[in-house]
Amino acid sequence: MSKGCPLGWPFSYLHHMAKSTAAIVAERVLKRAREVLHPVGQWPSARRLINVSQIAQTLAARLPGDARDYEIDHVRPLAGFNLRVPEQVAAAFAPSNHQWLRRSANRAKGAR
């Protein structure tokens, strides 16, 4: 049992639960950006092209339910962008290219 945590929950879980929806969205967006931009040599230089706070605020306002049941989906899949081109990175990570999708629906969709 972790000290100071009710019910023996790990501190990281409690810390996560205390975060705002916008903070959770920002973490998810940055994680995904690193995952796709690092292999093509665009991380961290392309980070400045991604307005994480605007994406987070936009999505937080549109969350249809519990964030644990949803994933952030790119309307136009990242596979459809040339992530070596700055303009394409900006378009791929534009707030308008993000939406909430239930986990099961997002997994079934894939990179179509």
MIPAFI-604718 format. One record per residue (C-alpha): x, y, z; residue number from 1. Coordinates in nm, 2 decimals, decimal comma. Layout:
<pts>
east	north	up	resi
X	Y	Z	NUM $
...
</pts>
This chain:
<pts>
east	north	up	resi
0,00	0,00	0,00	1 $
0,14	0,34	-0,10	2 $
0,18	0,59	0,19	3 $
-0,08	0,87	0,20	4 $
-0,29	0,71	-0,08	5 $
-0,65	0,60	0,01	6 $
-0,74	0,25	-0,08	7 $
-0,38	0,17	-0,17	8 $
-0,41	0,33	-0,51	9 $
-0,07	0,42	-0,66	10 $
0,02	0,79	-0,64	11 $
0,05	0,82	-1,02	12 $
-0,31	0,71	-1,06	13 $
-0,44	0,96	-0,81	14 $
-0,23	1,23	-0,96	15 $
-0,37	1,15	-1,31	16 $
-0,73	1,16	-1,17	17 $
-0,67	1,51	-1,02	18 $
-0,56	1,65	-1,36	19 $
-0,79	1,86	-1,57	20 $
-0,92	1,72	-1,89	21 $
-0,72	1,98	-2,08	22 $
-0,40	1,86	-1,91	23 $
-0,47	1,50	-1,99	24 $
-0,54	1,60	-2,36	25 $
-0,22	1,80	-2,38	26 $
-0,02	1,50	-2,25	27 $
-0,18	1,26	-2,50	28 $
-0,12	1,50	-2,79	29 $
0,25	1,56	-2,70	30 $
0,31	1,19	-2,65	31 $
0,16	1,11	-3,00	32 $
0,36	1,39	-3,16	33 $
0,68	1,26	-3,02	34 $
0,60	0,91	-3,13	35 $
0,54	1,01	-3,50	36 $
0,79	1,30	-3,53	37 $
1,10	1,15	-3,36	38 $
1,14	0,87	-3,61	39 $
1,14	1,11	-3,91	40 $
1,39	1,35	-3,74	41 $
1,14	1,62	-3,67	42 $
1,12	1,61	-3,29	43 $
1,17	1,85	-3,11	44 $
1,21	2,11	-3,39	45 $
0,85	2,06	-3,51	46 $
0,72	2,10	-3,15	47 $
0,68	2,47	-3,21	48 $
0,43	2,40	-3,50	49 $
0,19	2,23	-3,26	50 $
-0,04	2,45	-3,05	51 $
-0,10	2,19	-2,78	52 $
-0,29	2,43	-2,55	53 $
-0,54	2,52	-2,83	54 $
-0,59	2,15	-2,92	55 $
-0,64	2,07	-2,55	56 $
-0,89	2,35	-2,49	57 $
-1,09	2,26	-2,80	58 $
-1,11	1,89	-2,72	59 $
-1,17	1,94	-2,35	60 $
-1,47	2,14	-2,43	61 $
-1,61	1,87	-2,66	62 $
-1,54	1,56	-2,44	63 $
-1,86	1,35	-2,47	64 $
-1,80	1,14	-2,16	65 $
-1,53	0,99	-1,94	66 $
-1,19	1,06	-2,09	67 $
-1,08	0,70	-2,01	68 $
-1,34	0,57	-2,26	69 $
-1,22	0,79	-2,55	70 $
-0,91	0,84	-2,75	71 $
-0,80	1,14	-2,95	72 $
-0,84	1,06	-3,32	73 $
-0,70	1,25	-3,62	74 $
-0,98	1,32	-3,86	75 $
-0,73	1,29	-4,14	76 $
-0,49	1,01	-4,03	77 $
-0,13	1,11	-3,97	78 $
-0,03	0,85	-4,24	79 $
-0,18	1,09	-4,49	80 $
0,07	1,36	-4,42	81 $
0,44	1,40	-4,51	82 $
0,57	1,47	-4,16	83 $
0,91	1,58	-4,29	84 $
0,74	1,90	-4,42	85 $
0,66	2,17	-4,16	86 $
0,34	2,28	-4,32	87 $
0,22	1,92	-4,32	88 $
0,31	1,88	-3,95	89 $
0,11	2,20	-3,87	90 $
-0,19	2,06	-4,07	91 $
-0,17	1,72	-3,91	92 $
-0,17	1,87	-3,56	93 $
-0,42	2,15	-3,63	94 $
-0,70	2,15	-3,37	95 $
-0,96	2,10	-3,65	96 $
-0,79	1,76	-3,73	97 $
-0,86	1,62	-3,38	98 $
-1,18	1,46	-3,25	99 $
-1,28	1,22	-2,97	100 $
-1,36	0,86	-3,07	101 $
-1,45	0,57	-2,85	102 $
-1,15	0,34	-2,80	103 $
-1,31	0,05	-2,98	104 $
-1,41	0,27	-3,28	105 $
-1,07	0,43	-3,30	106 $
-0,89	0,09	-3,29	107 $
-1,12	-0,05	-3,56	108 $
-1,06	0,26	-3,78	109 $
-0,68	0,22	-3,79	110 $
-0,49	0,45	-4,03	111 $
-0,74	0,46	-4,31	112 $
</pts>
